[in-house]
Amino acid sequence: MAQPKRKHSKRRSATRRAANAFKAPELAIDPTDGSAVRPHRVNPNTGMYRGRQVLDVNV
């Protein structure tokens, strides 16, 4: 089995692990009701998308 020629530094290992770290999804504020929703998705509370009613939501 192949062996590394030089030891990887702690900084190099930490940088690699940091690139795989979990990132929370960015949220957009819906102007109709002010709730935070994922961008480019229908608001599940109101059924609105880009100012249009696209889902029939029973409230």
C-alpha positions as CSV (number, residue, x, y, z in Angstrom):
1,M,0.0,0.0,0.0
2,A,1.3,3.5,-0.8
3,Q,2.6,5.6,2.0
4,P,2.7,9.4,2.1
5,K,6.1,10.9,1.5
6,R,5.6,13.8,4.0
7,K,3.5,14.4,7.0
8,H,0.4,16.6,6.5
9,S,0.2,19.5,8.9
10,K,-2.6,20.0,11.3
11,R,-3.6,23.2,9.5
12,R,-3.9,21.3,6.2
13,S,-6.1,18.6,7.8
14,A,-8.3,21.2,9.5
15,T,-8.7,23.1,6.3
16,R,-9.9,20.0,4.5
17,R,-12.3,19.1,7.2
18,A,-13.7,22.7,7.3
19,A,-14.5,22.5,3.6
20,N,-16.9,19.6,4.4
21,A,-18.5,21.4,7.3
22,F,-22.3,21.6,7.5
23,K,-23.7,25.0,6.3
24,A,-27.2,26.0,7.3
25,P,-29.5,26.8,4.4
26,E,-29.9,30.4,3.5
27,L,-33.4,31.7,4.1
28,A,-35.3,34.4,2.3
29,I,-38.0,36.6,4.0
30,D,-41.4,36.3,2.3
31,P,-42.8,39.8,1.8
32,T,-46.4,38.7,2.2
33,D,-46.3,37.4,5.7
34,G,-42.7,37.9,6.8
35,S,-41.8,34.3,7.4
36,A,-38.4,32.8,6.5
37,V,-38.6,30.3,3.6
38,R,-36.1,28.6,1.3
39,P,-35.5,30.7,-1.8
40,H,-37.1,29.7,-5.1
41,R,-39.7,27.5,-3.3
42,V,-43.4,27.8,-2.6
43,N,-44.2,29.2,0.9
44,P,-45.9,26.2,2.5
45,N,-47.9,28.5,4.9
46,T,-49.6,30.6,2.2
47,G,-49.1,28.7,-1.0
48,M,-47.6,31.8,-2.7
49,Y,-44.6,31.9,-5.1
50,R,-43.3,35.2,-6.5
51,G,-46.5,37.0,-5.7
52,R,-48.9,34.4,-7.3
53,Q,-51.1,31.8,-5.6
54,V,-49.8,28.5,-6.8
55,L,-51.1,26.1,-4.1
56,D,-54.5,25.8,-2.6
57,V,-53.9,25.9,1.1
58,N,-56.7,25.3,3.5
59,V,-56.2,27.7,6.5
